Amino acid sequence: MDAGKAASVIRERNSETVMSQFQPGELVLLTSQKGKTWLVRAGAGSFSSHLGTVDLRDVVGREEGEFLETTQGAKVFLFRPSLGDYIHKLKRRTQVIYPKDIGAFLVYGDIRPGDVVLESGVGSGALTLALLRAVGPTGRVVSLEIRPEFAELAKKNIEVFFGKSPNNHTLVVGDITASPLALQADRVVLDLPEPWKAVEAVSACLRTGGLLVSLSPQVGQVQLVCQELKRHGYANVTTFELLKRNWKIDPRRARPEDRMIGHTGFITVAKKIACTSEEVPTIRDPEAPVPS
Ligand SMILES: C[S@@+](CC[C@H](N)C(=O)[O-])C[C@H]1O[C@@H](n2cnc3c(N)ncnc32)[C@H](O)[C@@H]1O
């Protein structure tokens, strides 16, 4: 094989060598021409849908974006699942954070390669996947989950996506509201039913200047968490929600789809300041009207 050909089939990702051609056992997102998707593994058995059957051995050796023809003559395209694709397909026993909100965690939480992130709860592991990818091989995600069965499910979901148990992950079965962990984190991310109960313990682990991000579906939960954050020395405590509305676009129409997911959760972001809880200053909302 000449050097040009070798460069086209092997590339580096996160310091790992990745073959561009599908390998036996790899996850493949079969995608119909109308955009319907199925998650399968390359290499063994067959897959049948209303479009007919494909032999999954035929996936091995193909490149992403190529297609197989079903027994009924339909084309199914071959892709590796994106993180967003996988989150929609993973096995879940809890509510998971939607990709639109995960994006906000990563950007507003400023989660970077090399960061140490403390996460709780883990649930089905959707957010954990994105955190692991964002911190990369030089960072670390420490995840606490109180229910062993959810921790086990998340572990499996993570292993399936990455093809192995990632070296940058520590998954602990435990209660985040109990005594603080011996850990200094750059970031804390919370997706808990009672996040305000975790603020004291996680604040002891978060470095000064570090960011905390929390998601809650109910505004009463948000009020309690904001109150606790202000008591424990945080500035810039900001809460928002994100609405994602898909559109139908074709030559005859361009308009929003009839249905959307109207509500997922409120996201709160806060920055840890340098003071003890006794010294916490009264923090004025920068957008509140100035008293005359
Ligand atoms: C909504 S789920 C998290 C979903 C997850 N973020 C995802 O994207 O898949 C909330 C999780 O918090 C866990 N949990 C609740 N209280 C906890 C506590 N005190 N300590 C640790 N985990 C807790 C629950 O068992 C549940 O798995």
The ligand as a Tripos MOL2 file, in Angstrom:
@<TRIPOS>MOLECULE
LIG
   27    29     1     0     0
SMALL
NO_CHARGES

@<TRIPOS>ATOM
      1 C1        -31.8070   12.3860   35.7940 C.3       1 LIG1
      2 S1        -30.6670   11.1880   36.2940 S.3       1 LIG1
      3 C2        -29.1410   11.7330   35.5860 C.3       1 LIG1
      4 C3        -29.1200   11.5420   34.0800 C.3       1 LIG1
      5 C4        -27.7700   11.7630   33.4580 C.3       1 LIG1
      6 N1        -27.3100   13.1210   33.6400 N.3       1 LIG1
      7 C5        -27.7810   11.4130   31.9860 C.2       1 LIG1
      8 O1        -27.6120   12.3270   31.1460 O.co2     1 LIG1
      9 O2        -27.9480   10.2300   31.6470 O.co2     1 LIG1
     10 C6        -30.4240   11.5980   37.9960 C.3       1 LIG1
     11 C7        -29.5420   10.5910   38.7080 C.3       1 LIG1
     12 O3        -29.1400   11.1110   39.9640 O.3       1 LIG1
     13 C8        -28.9970   10.0180   40.8510 C.3       1 LIG1
     14 N2        -28.9830   10.5270   42.2260 N.ar      1 LIG1
     15 C9        -30.0430   10.9930   42.9410 C.ar      1 LIG1
     16 N3        -29.6240   11.4210   44.1650 N.ar      1 LIG1
     17 C10       -28.2800   11.2290   44.2100 C.ar      1 LIG1
     18 C11       -27.2900   11.4540   45.2150 C.ar      1 LIG1
     19 N4        -27.6090   11.9840   46.4140 N.pl3     1 LIG1
     20 N5        -25.9860   11.1240   44.9370 N.ar      1 LIG1
     21 C12       -25.6670   10.5790   43.7360 C.ar      1 LIG1
     22 N6        -26.5690   10.3330   42.7540 N.ar      1 LIG1
     23 C13       -27.8650   10.6400   42.9810 C.ar      1 LIG1
     24 C14       -30.2060    9.1420   40.5070 C.3       1 LIG1
     25 O4        -30.0420    7.8340   40.9810 O.3       1 LIG1
     26 C15       -30.2260    9.2740   38.9710 C.3       1 LIG1
     27 O5        -29.4910    8.2370   38.3760 O.3       1 LIG1
@<TRIPOS>BOND
     1     1     2 1
     2     2     3 1
     3     2    10 1
     4     3     4 1
     5     4     5 1
     6     5     6 1
     7     5     7 1
     8     7     8 2
     9     7     9 1
    10    10    11 1
    11    11    12 1
    12    11    26 1
    13    12    13 1
    14    13    14 1
    15    13    24 1
    16    14    15 ar
    17    14    23 ar
    18    15    16 ar
    19    16    17 ar
    20    17    18 ar
    21    17    23 ar
    22    18    19 1
    23    18    20 ar
    24    20    21 ar
    25    21    22 ar
    26    22    23 ar
    27    24    25 1
    28    24    26 1
    29    26    27 1
@<TRIPOS>SUBSTRUCTURE
     1 LIG1         1 GROUP 0 **** ****
